[in-house]
Amino acid sequence: MNQNLKLLTILILCLVANVTFAQEKYVMVIHGGAGTITRKNMTPQKEAAYIAALTKALQTGYDVLKSGKTSLDAVEATIHIMEDSPLFNAGKGSVFTHDGRNEMDAAIMNGKTLMAGAVAGVTTIKNPISAARAVMEKSEHVMMVGPGAELFAKQAGVEIVNPKYFYTKERWDGLQQAIKEDSTKAVLDHGNKKSMKLGTINHDYKFGTVGAVALDQAGNLAAGTSTGGMTNKKYGRVGDSPIIGAGTYANNLTAGISCTGWGEFYIRNVVAHDISALMEYKNLPVAEAAKIVLDKVGKMGGDGGLIALDAKGNVTMPFNTEGMYRGTVTEGGKIEVLIYK
């Protein structure tokens, strides 16, 4: 009898442990950019605005997934919310180039088929993520840039707007400050070659890039990223966001990944694909793979963060900056939004 009681006790403890430590299944993860995001630099009003915008984005994506639509639909709808908000460096809130223009990049990828689409250097597309999806689904190409991408998007039925739509005073003031800081730095450094190459010294002016990864009811992953690039960028610079395998990647065998940060380093480290490769070839968990790759970025001198969601619903959101706008939603609809470390 005592032996039976002991076995029953062990069984009950095991059941309790399973209930207590059961891994929650996530169906969506998003980011709104990484950078020097600290409490001391944030007003309560601005913090509340970011939390509300990220929550709305997550709820939008969750509703799409719950209705039975695809992960691609969820990613596109979610990123629309952030592109339409002036809070983020994408769409409406895009930063300005050195010439006072808004040049946007975006990419989307289907984890089931490995089909992908991207646009870069566009100035009149209201929601660049939709243009990226149009390239993927309505052309034989993966990436289109500049006026050609805009013409294609218009013919594909994507909404086109006057470039004035993207103007926000905060981003314009940010450009003036960046120009002032960079010219001062250039004088002090006697024309430092690194600053001339980048077109901006303070890479943190980029934070605000948005991204989303979703897992739908059919078990398919999709990832998307959208950005206004880097404040005060010159020479038609394009970052990692629209480059498949650098800033955006999705594969049902591994994970969906969207990155944010100093794009040059993400391109050189092929960050998004490297995470997927470590998972596929070394069978590493998504969190471990992401940490290894982001550590490589940090050691090289780059900063930022990323989000990743694997096919089993495990999520990771590492970053090496002061903060990263980020959030998750579970298959049960529980939303969590985070900003600081």
N, C-alpha and C positions, 0 to 999 in steps of 0.2 A: 504493500500500500504506500509506504514511504517512497519507494522507487518510482511508482506511478505519479505520486504527487510532485516529486522532483522533476520528472519529465514534463509534467503539465506546466510547472512553473517556468521551466526553460522555454517551452513552446510559447507561453504567454509573453515572456520577455522578448523573444525573437519577433513576435508579431508587433509588439509595442515599438521595438527598435525600427522595424520596417516602416511603420506609420510615421514615426518621429523623423526619420532620416530619409524618407522617400524623396528622390530628386524630382523637383518640379519641372514639368515640361514647358519650355518657352516656345511661343509661336512667332514672336517678333522681337527684334531689338533695333534701336535707333540711336543715332548720335546727331548732335547739332554743332560739332566742332570741339577742338581741344586747344588749350592755350593758357595764358596767365589769367585764370579765372579763379579769383579768391573772394572770400566773404567781405574783406575790407574794401574791395573795389566794386562791390555789388550793393545797390540800394534794395530795401525790402520790396519796393514796387517792381523793380526790374527782375528780381529773383522770382517774384510771383508771376510775372509775365512769361518768363522762360518756362517755368513749371507748367503753366496753363497751356502754352503752345505745344510743348512736348507731350503733355497728356492728351491733348486733342489729336495730335498726330498718331499716337499709339492707339487711341480709341477708334480712330478712323480705320487704321489698318486691321485692327481686331474685328471690327464689324464686317469688313470685306471678307476676311478669312472665315468668320463664323457663318457667313451666308453661303459658303461653299465655293467661292471664287478662288482664283489661283494666287499663288505667292507673288507672281508678277503684278497682278492687279493690286494686291495689297501694298507692295513696295511703291508702285507708281502713285497710288492715292495718298499714301502716307507722306511721300516726299513732296507732293503738291502742297500739302498743308504747310510744310516748312519753307518751300519756295515762295509761297504767297505771303509769308510773314517777313516784315522788315528786320526782325531780330537776328536772322541767320544770313550768313554769307552765301546765299544762293538765291536765284530768282530775284524777287523784289528787293531783298537786302544785300545784293551783291556789291562788292567793293569796287573802287575805281582804279583803272590803270593809270600810268603816268600821264597819258594823254587825255585823261578825264572821261574815259569810256567804261562801260560795263561789259566785260567779255566773260561769258559763262561756259562752263564745261559740265558734262554729265555722262554717266554710263549706266547700263543695266545689263544683267546677265541671268540667263535661265539655267538653273542647276541641273535640270532634267536632260536638256539637249546640248548644253554648252554653247548655245547661240548667244550672241551678245551684240549690243549696239552702243554707239557713243557719238557725241558731238563735242566740238571744241571751238573756242573763240567766237561764239555766237552772241549777237547783240540785240536781236529783236524777238526772240522766242520766249514767250511768257513762262513756260514750264519746260526747261531743257530736258528733264527726265522723260517727258513724253516724246520729244524729238528723238532721244536716244532709243526709245522703244520702237519708234517708227523706222529708224534705220535698221534695227534688228529684224523686224517683222515684214517690212515693206520694201526692202532692198536686198541685194546680194552682198552688201558691204558690212563692215563692222564699225568704221569710224568715218565721219564727215566733218569738215571744218569750215568756219567762216561763212561767207556769202553763199557758197554752194549748199552747205548744211541748212541755211535759212530758206533757200529756195525749195529744197527738197521737203523741209518741214511744212512749208506753206502748201505745197502740192499734196502732202499727205494729210492735210486737214488739221495740223497742229496750230494752236492759236498764236498769232503774230501781233506784236504791240509796238507802239512808238518807243524808241530807246529812252525817252523821257520818263516812261513808266518806272524805270529802275532807280531813278534818282531818290536818294534819301539824304537829308542834311548831315546825319551822323556819319555816313560813309564818306561824304564829300569832305567834311571836316577832318576825317581820318586821313584822307589823301593829302590834304594841305600839311598836316602834322608830319606825315611820313616824308614828304618832299623836303620839309624843313630839317628834319632829323638826318636824312640821308645826305643832304648837301653839306651840313655841318660835319658829319662823319667823314665825308669824302675829302674835305679840306684838311681835317686833322690827320687823315691817313695818307695824304698826298696822292689821292687817286687810287686807293687800294683796289687791286684787280678783282678781288672776291666781290666787293660791293658793286662794281661795274657789271660783273657777270650776272648777278642776281637781279639787278634793277631795284632792289630794296634790301636794306640791311636788317631791319626788324621783321624777321619772318613771322613773328607772332601776329602780325596784322592779317594773317590768313584765317585765323580761327573763326569758325562759324559754318564751315563746310557741313553739309548734311548727308546722312546716309541711312539706309534701312535694309534689314535682312529679314525675310519671312519664310516660314515653313507652313505649307497649306495642308488641308485634310488628306490630300492624296500623297503626302510625304515628299513633295517637291520643294526645293529651295530656290530662292531668287535673291539677288542683291542689287542695290542701286546706290549711286552717289551723285551729288550735284553740288556745284561750287561756283563762286564768283572769282575764284583764284586768289591772288595775292595783291594787296594794296600797293599801288605805285609800280606794278610790274611793267616791264618794257619789252619791246621786240617781239610781241606776239607770244609771250611765254605761255606754255601749257604745263600744268602740274600732273599729279598722279591720278586724280579722280577719274578722268575719262579713259585712262589706259588700262585695258583688261590685263589682270595679273599683277598690276602695281597697286592701284587704289581700289579696285573693284574685282571681285571674282566669286563665282558660285559653282559648286559641283555637288550633286546629290550624294556622291560617294564620300564626301568629306564635310564641307561646310560652305556657308555663304559669308563673305567678308566685305566690309566697307571701311575704308581708312580715312583719317583726317590728320593733317599736320604739315610738316615741311616737305612738300611733294617731291623735291629733287632726291631726297634720301629714300623715299618710298619707291621711286622709280628704280634707283640704283640697286636696291635690295629686293626688287620684285616682291614686295611684302605679301600681298594678298595670295598670290600663287604659291609662294614659299610656305605659307601656313598650310595650305591644302596639300602640298607635296609632302611635308613632314607627317601629316596625318595619314596620307595614302601609303607612303613608302616605309615609314617607321612605325605606323600604327599608334601615333601619339594622340592623347586626348586634345581636344580643341584648345583648352586653356593653356596647356603646356606648350603646344606648338606656337600659339600666339605670343606667349611670353618670350620664347627663344628668339623669334623673329624681331619683335619690338626691341629686345635687348641689343640686337645687331644694329638696328637703326640708331639707338642711343649711343652706342660705342663709336659709331661713325660721326656723331655730332648732330644727328637729327632729332627732332622731337615731335610729339603728337600722340595719337592713340588710334584705336580701331575697335570695331565690334565684329563678333563672329558668332554664328549660330550653326550647330551641326545638325545632321539629319535625324538625330535622336531627341533634339530639343534642348541640348545643353548650350549654355551661352557664356561668353566671356567678353569683358569690356576693358582691357588694359590700356593704360596711358602713362606717359612719363612727364607730363606737364603738371601745372598746379591744379588744373581741373579739366573736365570734359562734360559737356551737356550730353546726357545719355539716359536711356530708359528701356524697360522691358515690359512685356505683357505675357502672361501665361495662358495656356489653353482654357483655363477657367475664367479668364478675364481680369486677373489681378494685375494692376498697373503699378509700376515703381519708376520714379524719376529721380535721378541723382545729378549733382552738378560738381561738387567738390571731391577732393580725395577722401 
